[in-house]
Amino acid sequence: MTVVLRADGRVQVHELGSGTRRTDGLKPGPGVIAIAAGRIREKPIVVIGYRDGRIGVWDLTSGQLRRSLRAGVAELTGVAFGTCGLGGGLIAYRHTDKIIRVWDADTARSPTLVIRCFSAVGDPFPS
């Protein structure tokens, strides 16, 4: 599937092969800075990162907010979703402090992994 943030603030999801639209457009509200798609226990979801540090996990079947996480107070600069082979998933996010934190998407347990980003030849993640 592919996820698109439209100019009107709606998030639309399409099947990658056919282009068929899966949703009429989630309304995540203002301040969306990053989006990622995936599945939690075979249910399709979209993870939406907000500039103010919030992260929303949206259920694509119902179009409803499944979970809201508070990722901190620093400005959020990116979000990603991946699976860990156990049916659940991991949400990785990064703030302007250049630290990547990873949450368990299924249980919403706070950061299970923290990675400091740096490079000898320059910042691989410029702010």
N, C-alpha and C positions, 0 to 999 in steps of 0.2 A: 504494500500500500504506500501511497505517497500523501503527505500532509502539506497543506498550503495555507499560509496566513494571508487572507485577502486584505485589500486596502480598507475595507469597511470594518475590519477587526474580527471578522468571523474566521473560524478555522474549518476548512473543508478537507475531507478525506476521500481519496479515489483509489480504486483497484489499480495496481500498477500495470497489469497486462491489458485489461480491457478499457481502462479509463472510466469505468462506471463509478458514479459518485456514491459513496457509502453514507454520507450524512448531508443534511441540508445546511449545515454550518453551525458548529458550536459557537456559543457567545461567551468567550472567556473573560470579557471585560477589558478595561484599558491597561496599558503597561506591559503587554506581551513582548518579550525580548527574544525568546527561543522556544522551539517546539521539537518534539521527537515522538515517534510512534513505536508501538510494540504490542506485546501480549503478556498479560498476567494470568496464569493458569488457563491458557487458551482463549481468554477474552480480550478482544482488541481494545487498546487504550491509546490515548494521546497524553503525553506529559507536556505541560505548558509552564515555562519559566517566566516570572514577572520581574520587571526592573527592581521592584522594592524587596526582592528576596523570597517571595512566595513561590511555591511550586504546586500546581494543580494536576491531579491525575484524573482524567476524564474517561468515562466508559463510553466507547463508541457504539455499543448496542443500544443503550438507553439515551445517550446524549447528555447524561447527568454527571456532575462532579462526584467522583468516587472518593477522593481523599484530597485534603489540602494540607500541605506541609509548610512549615516556616523554616526556610533555609538560612536564615540569618538576617542581619540588618544591612550588610554591605550590598552594593548594587550587583545583581546577578548578571553575568555576561554570557552564560551558555548552559545548556542542559542536554543530556543524552540518556538513552535507555538501552539496556542490554539484558540478555538472559544469562542465568548462571547454571542452567541445566536441571534445576530442581522444580521447574514449573512457575516459579515466581520471576522476579526480575530485579535489576539494579538501576537506580537513578543516579547518574553522575551529574554534578553541577559545579560551576566555577563562579567565583565572585571576582571583583576587581583586585582582591588580595592575591590573586594568582595561585590559589590553593584549590585543588579539585577534591571534593568530598563525595562519598558514595553512600547512598541509603538503600536499604532493603525495601523495594517497592511494594511488596506484599504485606509486610508487617509494619512499615513506616518507622522501623527502628532508626534511631539517629545514626550519624555517620559511622560506618563500619570500616572505612578506609579513608585516609587523608594523604594526598600526594602534593608535594610542593613543586611547582613548575619553575625551572630555571634553565639557563643555557649559557655556556661559556662564550658563545658567539652572538648572543642576542636573545631577546625574549621571543620564544616560539608562539606565545599567546599575547600579542600586544593589546593593551587596553583601548 
